[in-house]
Amino acid sequence: MAFTIKQNDTAPSLKATLKDGSGTVIDLTNATVRFHMKAVGATTTKTDRASSVIDATNGVVQYNWQPADTDTVGTYTAEFEVTYSDGTIETFPNDSYLTVIIRAEIS
């Protein structure tokens, strides 16, 4: 399933529940989370910003869009990178990517 947003919009936020490969919710207590996004086929990342942990014990995160994130129409791959309190890093989803579609606005 893809998340679709219009060009230059900053709402709604992208919300996700992070789960491991077996479908178990990840406990994000004392963890930090970053959101990464790049255009399909691109070599450089368009977005690399902090995300909010909304419900740590239930693995819920939220990314609040910035204007530069949605200024270019296209299809993007995205992921959440978690840094745990012990310094280890895990990326979600770990078996694929989120798909973000930015559709053109009517000017």
Salt bridges, closest charged atoms under 4 A:
ASP48 OD1 - ARG34 NE 2.77
ASP48 OD1 - HIS36 NE2 3.24
ASP69 OD1 - ARG49 NE 3.40
ASP71 OD1 - LYS46 NZ 2.72
GLU79 OE2 - HIS36 ND1 3.59
